[in-house]
Amino acid sequence: MAVDTPIPKTANAAGATARPTPRKSVRPSSVILKLVMAVSGALLVLFLFAHAAGNLKIFVGETDFDHYAEWLRELGTPLLPHGWFLWIQRIGLLAGIGLHIWAATVLTIRAKKARPVKYAHRPKIQGSYAARTMRWGGVIIVLFVIYHILDLTTGTFNPAGGDSDPSARVVAGFAPERWYVTLFYTLAVVSVGFHLRHGIWSAFRTLGQQTTKGERRAQAVALVLSVVLVAMYLSVPFAVLTGLVG
């Protein structure tokens, strides 16, 4: 009859039984996560300014705005079917936002684990208000992007419908009787402004800017860029709301 022979355990020089080394889960380093945040953030900022510049064409005329919107749909043709470039762009936008939030969340959790006991006297830093609003601001921005696509892109929530011209959807979407949409839009855009201001300021600090003069310069650049972006986006809905467009 066969007898199972136990596998002998190896012992180290001290005579202690050696145990197999447990496998460690592969986790991205903090440097990689910061790089993901920086790249995704930069791409999102470029998209935001390009998109805002396109929106301003409605002040040139509704016909010009509709021609611009049709030109965007035709990008990539005939290599891509009509309208595919925009949907690839939208999916990429949502993926970029998702990566940005994921990297920020992981870094925040690691920072808390590294310092489980809070400091008794924590010094205040510039931009702390924007930093505290990053979490709920990010949630508002994600919800707004989804609603924005369903309202002005597909026309699902728009009174003019999805078959109407883009300019008609803009005018109908921000009509005075839909003031709550403009309010939500304003809240989301202001959240983007806070997010952008804090992100640019943090980027300067990450790059090693620590001098007093450099701090003031970084704050000025972050403030100007965020205010310009917010003004560009809010000019369209408030122009419709006040009757300047439409």
Residue pairs with C-beta under 8 A, 6 or more apart in sequence:
9 17
9 18
10 17
10 18
11 17
11 18
12 18
28 36
28 106
30 107
30 110
33 103
33 106
33 107
34 103
34 107
34 206
36 99
36 100
36 102
36 103
37 100
37 103
37 104
37 107
38 203
38 206
40 96
40 97
40 99
40 100
40 103
41 100
41 199
41 203
43 96
44 93
44 96
44 97
44 100
45 196
45 199
47 89
47 93
47 96
48 192
48 196
48 229
49 229
49 232
52 229
52 232
52 233
53 232
54 68
54 72
55 232
55 233
55 236
56 232
56 235
56 236
57 64
57 65
57 68
58 65
58 167
58 170
58 236
58 239
58 245
59 235
59 239
59 245
62 165
62 167
62 168
62 171
62 245
63 167
65 166
65 167
65 170
66 165
66 166
66 167
69 165
69 166
69 167
72 85
72 86
73 82
73 83
73 85
73 86
74 82
75 85
75 86
76 84
76 85
80 88
86 153
90 149
90 153
93 145
94 145
97 141
97 142
97 145
101 138
101 142
104 134
104 138
125 131
126 201
126 215
126 219
127 197
127 198
127 201
127 202
127 219
127 222
129 194
130 194
130 195
130 197
130 198
130 201
131 198
133 191
133 194
134 194
134 195
134 198
136 191
137 191
137 192
137 194
137 195
138 191
138 195
140 187
140 188
140 191
141 188
141 191
141 192
141 195
143 188
144 184
144 185
144 188
147 157
147 184
150 156
150 157
151 157
151 158
151 169
151 173
151 181
152 158
152 166
152 169
152 170
152 173
154 162
155 161
155 162
155 163
155 164
155 169
156 162
158 164
158 169
158 172
158 173
159 172
159 173
159 175
159 178
160 168
160 169
160 171
160 172
160 173
164 172
170 236
170 240
170 245
170 246
171 240
171 245
171 246
172 178
173 181
173 240
174 181
174 182
174 185
174 236
174 237
174 240
174 241
175 240
175 241
175 246
176 241
179 241
181 237
182 237
182 238
182 241
185 233
185 234
185 237
186 234
186 237
189 230
189 233
189 234
190 230
192 229
192 230
192 233
193 226
193 227
193 229
193 230
194 226
196 222
196 225
196 226
196 229
197 222
197 223
197 225
197 226
198 222
199 222
200 218
200 221
200 222
200 225
200 226
201 218
201 219
201 222
204 214
204 218
204 221
204 222
205 218
209 215
209 217
209 218
236 245
239 245
240 246
